[in-house]
Amino acid sequence: MVRACVLLALFVFGCTAKTSPTAPNTHTQSPARTTGGQQLFRDVTAARGIDYVHDNGATGRRYIVEIVSGGVGFIDYDGDGDYDLYFVDGRPLGEATDETAERAPGNRLYRNDGAGHFSDVTRAAGVGDTGFGMGLAVGDVDNDGDSDLYVSNFGPNVLYLNQNDGTFTVAKNAGGAPAAGVSASCTFFDYDRDGTLDLFVTSYLDFTLEKHRPCHLQSVEVYCSPAAYPAASDHLYRGSTNGFVETTQTTLADVEPGKGLGVVAGDFNGDGWPDLYVANDGTANHLLINRDEQGQRRFLDEALFLGAAFGETAKPEAGMGADFGDVDRDGDLDITVTNLEAQTTSLYLNEDGEGALESSFAYGLGAASLPYVGFGVRFLDFDADMDLDLLVANGHIIDNIAQARPGSSFEQPDQLFEQRDGKFFEVLDQKANPNLPLRSGRGLATADIDNDGDLDAVISNNGSAPTLLENVAPRRGVSIGLMLRGKPPRSNRDAYGARVSATIAGHTIVREVRSAASYLSANDPRLLISAPTGTQSVEFTIRWPSGDVERITVSPGAYHTIQEGEGVTSATPFRT
């Protein structure tokens, strides 16, 4: 046994959930989540037709990938304007047994009926991949007007091409499909701004089943720490009309291998080119700045120089999920990263693209996040008050942690932090709501599932049923919905990387269009921007991926579709 692995395992990895992945879904409606007597989110998983239960593949062999799995995401696969739901499943690894043979793994796609009710259409759509699933990315890779689906696996990854008839086919030239290794979070983005989406795939570890080793904690077998396995290089693939071509050796030549779990793309320094932030588990995080070197785009890791490599400890932490958002409303993108217990959920304030100031304690996240292991994380304005709030999915990675550390639990409460006057306040407190069900959260994705003008959320829980949360919080303002459509070949059709800005009630508001963020997750790419009650219209400035700038004026109360170069082409009022 590796002694270092044993010691680190207490803090980094534990056992699988004891809930059988093949057990019937016993997920029940939970009491409403409230604060101060006000309802914020309610669990509607069963009521909305979700009967999926995540299979982490656990057989007792304790392969490290089992405990970090559980991706989830939203995709409007049928183009009807309603966001459908996709769950990424695991499967038993290693030699089959009678017990594992009875398990029926496979990813699941649920179609949204428009009112937030879902039905399983996996078989008809043809997207039930049975590999050991980790995460997903959504984007129109061929600019043909529909959303395609990329699934990252432990093993070969899969690219599903949307046939625009409710079905998908597996792409022959998928790109980013290694025969071995652990792919984790992935993102479509247009790094060279040629109008075609490119693909970045994080690599967690250089791990195979043959490299598996047992680790123990006080004579109890546990999952090994990632320190027991070598780091692996992430992969970058340039999109073209013929599929994807790997450019890792040139575009990431100077980037050290990490242990990547989370990734988010965004223009950190405001120069119009998309950058990448990678959350690494136990190694320094990467802030990859997109630079032009002798006419070619390359990514340089400037995290250490800019102050975004480490958290409060000034050492590498257990980075899991990541997101970009303008928290302080100063016109640039700040960063959040979830970490292990005894490490804060990090918040890096962007200082005009020239630095990143770790501000978790200054913003009130520090003490509140210390007891938990954070995975999925999303900035969102859940109450329409113009401030970005923060939603975090928590869950331990040692299923028998209570035996080693009394008072700890594998299942942990998720957290919602409301921003008020430049500070975050926890408003989903398990102590105040002791009847809330607890699970071990992994992926977290947000979408307006019922098109009513606010963001709902789904959390994929390792080895158990997911949690679908409907936003029922009182709104403090009005919302404006924006669906941006780029114009190929100058911009990618999804308009990923487009930046929208406005001055509303004296405040600078900046948002960017993306789907991938959080942890192993894909989100609703539409923008929801709030304004004070009584606002009649707002003028937005749009910087398209092509570099063109356009101004449009729209009113609250609807999703406005904006086509590059054509302005508003349609408006769909929010559902009531």
N, C-alpha and C positions, 0 to 999 in steps of 0.2 A: 504494500500500500504506500501511497505517497503521502508523507506526513504533512507537507504543505497543503495538499488537497484536503486532508482531513480537517485541518484547522480552518481553512477558508470556507469549507462547506457549511459550517455553522451559519455563516453570514451570507453566502451567495446561492447555494443550491440545496434543495431538499427533496422530499419524496412526492410521489404523485398523489392526486386527490383520491380519497378512499371511496368516493362515489363511483359506482360502476358506470362506464360510458355507455353500456348497453341497457341500463335500467330504464324503465319508462319515465317519461318526463313528469316529474312531480312538482314542477315549478308552479307555485300558486301566486295569486295576486297579493302583493305586499301592501301594507298600509301606506297611505300617501306620504311622500317625503315633504316635510314642512319645516318652516322656521318662523318662529314668532306667530304661529297660528295661520301662516300663509302657505298654501300648497305651491310647490315648485315643480317637482317631477313626480310622476306616478308610474309604477311598474305595470306595463300593459302587455307583457310578453305572451301570456296564454290567451288573453282576450283578443289579441291581434293575429292569432293563428300561427305563432312560432312554436313548433314542437321539436326543434333541433336540440340535441345534446352533444357537446363537444367530446370527442374521443381523443385523448392525449396519447393513445397508443400504449399505455402503461401495461406491462406484463410482469413487473417485479424485477426486471433486469436493470432498470434505472439508467437508461440512456439519457444523456444530458438534454437532447433536443425535446424530449417529452414535456419537460416542465416549463419550457419557454414558449410553447406553441399556443395558438389560438387567435388567428387573424379573422377580421371581419370587415365588410365594407359595403358601400352603396354604389349601385350602378343603374342608370336608366337604360336597361338593355333593350327595351322595346320602343324607346323614343316617344313615349306618351306623356312625358313631363312629370311622371311620378317615379320616385327613387326606390328601386328594388333592393333586396338585401341578399348578400352573399356571405356564407360562412365557410371558412377554410378548416378542414378536418384533418386529424391525424389518423394513424392506423398502427396496429401492432407491428413492431419491428423484430427482426431476427427469425429464428425457426418457429414455424406455426405450431400451435397446440390445439387440442379440442376446444378449449375455451376461446382462443382467438379466432378460430375458424368460424365461430358463430357470430362474430361481430361483422357488421356491414358498414365499413368506412366509406367515406366519399363526401366531397364538398357539396354544399346545398345552396340552391338559388330559390328565393321566394319572390314572387311577383306581387307588387303593390297595386291594389285596386283603385288607388287615387284618394282614398280616405284613410289610408294607413292600415288597412287590413291585408294580410299576406297569405299567399297560397304557394305550395311547393311545386315548382315547374322544372326541377333539375333535369329529370329524364327527358322531357320534351326539348329543353334548350341544349342538352348535350354538354353540360359543364361540370359533371360530377367526377372530377379527377380523383383517383384513389391513391395517389402518392401520399407521402407524409407531408402534409401541408403546413406552411408557416404563414405567409402573408399574401397580399395581392396589390395590384395596381390597376387603375382604370384609365383608359384614354383611347382616342380615335387615332390609332397608329397609322392608318392608311388614308386618313382625311376623306373618308367616303360617307360621312354623315351619321355614323353610329358608333357606340362605345364598345371597344374591345377590352379583353380581360386577360391580365397576366397573373399567374399563380407561382409564387416562390415556394420551393420545397426543400426538404432534406433529400437530395437526389435531383434528378432532372426537373427543371422548371417547365412550365407549359404556357404557351400563348394561344388564347382562344380568339379567333377572328369572328366578329359579328357579321352574320349574313343578311341582316336587316329583314328577316322573316320570322324572328323569334328563336332562331337556332344559331349555333356557333360551330366552327370547324377548327381543328387544331392546325396551327401554322407549321409549315415545314421548316421555314427559316425563322425560328423563334428568337434566336439570340438569347444570351444569358441563361443557357440551359446546361449547366455543368453536369457531368456524369456522376460526380460525387461532391460532397461538401454540404454546408448548411447555409442556404440562402435565407435571409430574413426580410426586413422591410425593403421595399423597392418603390421607385417613383418614375413616372413619365414626366419629362420636361424637355424643353427645346434649348439645349445648352449652346448650340451654335447659331440659333435664330434663323434657320433655313426654312422654317415653315413645316417641318416634319418632327414628330416627337422622338426623342431619344430616351434611353432607359438606363437608370442607375440601380444596381442591385447590391445591397450590403451582404457581406459574408461574415457569418458569426464566428466560426471556428474551423480549423483544419481537423475535422473529425470524421471518422468512419466507425462502423460497428466493430471493426477489427481493432480500432484504437481505444475502444471502451476499456475503462479500468474501474474496479470497485473502490469506493471510498467509504470510510466509516467515521462515525462520531459517537464516542462513548459506546463502542461495540454495536451501534445501530448503523446499518447500511444506509447511506444517503446519496443524493446526487452529487457528483463532483463539482467543484468550483470550475469556472472557465479557465482558471489559472493552470489547470491540469492539462490543457490542450493548447497547441500553438495558435497564434493569430492567423488570419487569412486576409488576402487582399480583396477589396471590393471590385466590382466590375462596372464598366461603362460601355454602352453600346450606342453607336450612332445610327439613327433611323434613316432609311432611304426607301425608295419605291420598291426595292427588292428585298426588304426585310431589314435586319439589324446586322451591323458589322462591329465587332469589338474594337474599341480604341483605347482600352485600358493602358496598354504599354506606352502610349504617347500622352494621353490626356491626364493620366494619374501617375506618371512615371516617378515623381518625387514624393508620393504619399506613402507613408509607412503603413504596413498591414496593421489592422486593428481588429477588434472583436465587435463588429457592427451589429446593432439590433434595430435602431431607429434612424430614419433619415427624413429630412424635409428640404425642399428646394425653395429658394426665394432670393430676391436681390438684396443682400445684406448691405452692400456699400452704395447702393443707389445709382450705379453706373449704367443700368439698363440691361445687364447680363445676369442670368440666374446663377446663384451660388448654391452650395450644399452644406448642410450641417448634419454630421453623423454622430449619433450617440453610441459610444463604445462601452462595452461591459468589462471594466477593469483595466482598460487602457485609455490614454488621453483621447478626448473627443476631437473630431476633425471639423474645422471650419474651412471648407474648400472654396477659395475665391477664384472665380472664373476670370482668367487673364488672357490677354492677347500677347503671344510670344512669337515674333517673326511671322505674323500672319496666321498662326494656328492657335486655336483655343486650348488652353491647358488649365488644370486646377492645381492651385498651390495651397497647401495646408498652412493657414496663418492663424490657427486657433491659439497657439501659445503666444505669439506676438500680440494678438488682439485681446487676449484675456478670456477666451472661451473654451480652453482645453480642460480646465479643472473646475471643481466646485468650491464650496466654502473651505474644504480641507486643504486646498492647494495641492492635492494629489489626485491621481486618476480615481474616478468613482465608477459605480456600476450603472452606467448610462443605459436606459431602456428605451423610452419614447421621447419624441421631440416635436416641437411646433414653433412656427414663427408667428408673431403678431405685434402690432404697435400698441404696447401696453400703456405707455406714458403719453401717447398722442402727440409725439414730436415729429412725425413724418418718416420714421425709419422702423425697420423690423427688429423687434427684440426676440429673444430665444428662451424657451423653457425646455428643461430636460428632467425626466423622472429618474430616480435612483433607488438604491437599497435603503433599508431601514438604517437609522443612525446617520444617514446622509440626506440632506434636504432635497426637495424638489427645487432644482436650480432655476433661477431667473437671471438672465444676462441682459442688461439694458444696453442697447446699441447707442454708442456715442458718435453719431454722424458718420458711421461706417469706419471710424478710425480706432475703435476699441469697443470692448464689451465689459460692463461693470457687473460683477456678480452681486445681486441685490435680493436674495431670497429672504434674509432676515429683515432687511429694511422694508420689504413689501409685505411682511407678515406670513410668508410661506414657511419659514424655517422651522419654528417649533412645532407647528401643526403637522408638518410632513415627516418629521423625524421618526415617529413610531411605525411607519408603514413602508412597504415595498411598492413603489409606483411603477406602472407600466404605461398603459395608454394615457394620453394627455391631449387636451384640446383647448385653445382659446375660443371663447364664444361670448356673445352679448346675450345672455339668456333672458334678461329682463328688459331689454330695449331701452337702456338708460345711457347709451353711447360709450360706456366703459366696457373693455374686454374683461370677462371673468374667466375662470379656469376650472375645468372639469378633469378629474384624475381617477383612473381605474387602479385600484390597489389589490394586491394579493401576494401572499408569501410564496417562497419557492422551497420551503421545507414543510411537507405535509404533517410531519410529527414534531413540529417545532415546539409544541406545548410540552412535550416530554423533556426536551433539552432546555427549554427556557419557559418556566411556568408564567402564565399570563399572556404569552404570545399565541397567535392563531394563524393557521394556513389561510383561512377565510378572513378577509379584512374589509372594512367599510370603504366604499368609494367616497370621494370628497369633491364638493363643489365650493369654490372660493369666489365670493362676490367682491368685486372691486368697488371701494368707496373712497374717494378723496386720495387716490394714490396708494391705497393699502388693500390687501386681500383679507377677507374675513370668511372663515369657514361657516357655511350655512346648511350643510348636511352633516349634522353631528350625530354619530351613532349613540352617544350617551343620552342625547335628548330624544332619540328615536330607537329605543332598544328592540323593537319588534321588526326592524328592517332585516331582510334576509342577507346573509353574508356569503360571499363567494370569493374565489381567487381570480381577480380580473386580469386580463391580458390586453387584447385589442380593444380599442374604443374608437368609434366613428360617429360623426354627427351628420344629420340631414333633417330637412323639413319633411317628415314622412307624410304629413297630411296637408301640406301646402297652405298652412294657415298663417305663415309669416313669422314663425319662430323655429329655433333649432331643437330637435329632439336628439336622442342619442341611443346607441346600442353598445353594450359591453359584452365581449366574448369571454367566458369564464373557463379556466383550464379544467377539463375533465367534468364539466357540469353544464347545466342549461345557461343560456345567455340571459341578459337583462335588457329589455327594450324599455326605454324611459321616454314617456311623453311629457313634453314641456307644457305645464299648466300654470306657470308663474304669472302673477299680475304684471302687466306691461306698464312701464313708466314713460313710454314714448310711443312713437309710431315707427314702423319698419318700411324700408324700401328694398325690394328684391331686384337683383341684377343677374341676368344670364347672358354672359358674353360669348360671342361667336367670332372667332378669327376668320380671316379670309385667305385661304391657301392660294398661291404658294408663299406669300409673304409672312403669314402667321399660321400657326397650327390651328386647326378648326376649334379645338377646345379652349383656345386663348389662354392656355396655361402660361403663367408668367406675366400676364397683363396686370398693370397696376392702376388702381382706381383711387382717386383722391378727391377730397372736398373739404370745404370749410363750413361747418354746421354749428350754429350758435356760438361762434367764436373759437371752436375747437377744430384742429386739424385731424382729419380722418383718413387713414391710408389702409387699403386692403389689397391683397394680391389673389389672383385666381390660381387655385391648385386643388388637387384631389388628395394626393398622398400626404399624410402627416400622422402624428400620433405614434402608434406601435402596430406594425403589421396590418395597417388599416387604410381604407380608401373612403373619402368623405364626399358629400354633396358639394360640387364645385360652385354652386350659385352663391352669390354674395348677399348677405342680409345686413343692411346698414340702418341704424336707428337715428331718429331725429326727435326733437321735442314735440310734444302734443301740440297740434295746431299748425304744424309746418305744412305749407301748401305745395312746395316744390323745392328741389335741391339740384344745383348744377354740379355735375361730376366731370372731372378731367380723367380721361382714359389714355394711358400709355400702352399701346398694343405691343405684342412681342416683336412686331416688325419695326418698332421704333416710332411709328406714326402716332400723333397725338390728336385726340378728338374730344370735344366737349358736348355733353348732352344734359338736358334738363328733364327730370321726371318727378312724378308725384308719389307719395307714400301709398301703401295699400295694395300693391300688386307686384308680381314678377314681370320685369320688363326685359324682353329679349333685344339685345343690341348687336347688330351685325357690323363688323368693322367696315367703315367707309359709308355705311348707309343709315346709321343712327338707330332709333327704336323701330323695330319691325313689328312688334306685337306686345301686348300687355295682358296678363292674366291676373284678375283680382284674387287676393287671398281668400281661401275658404273661410267660412264663418262657422 
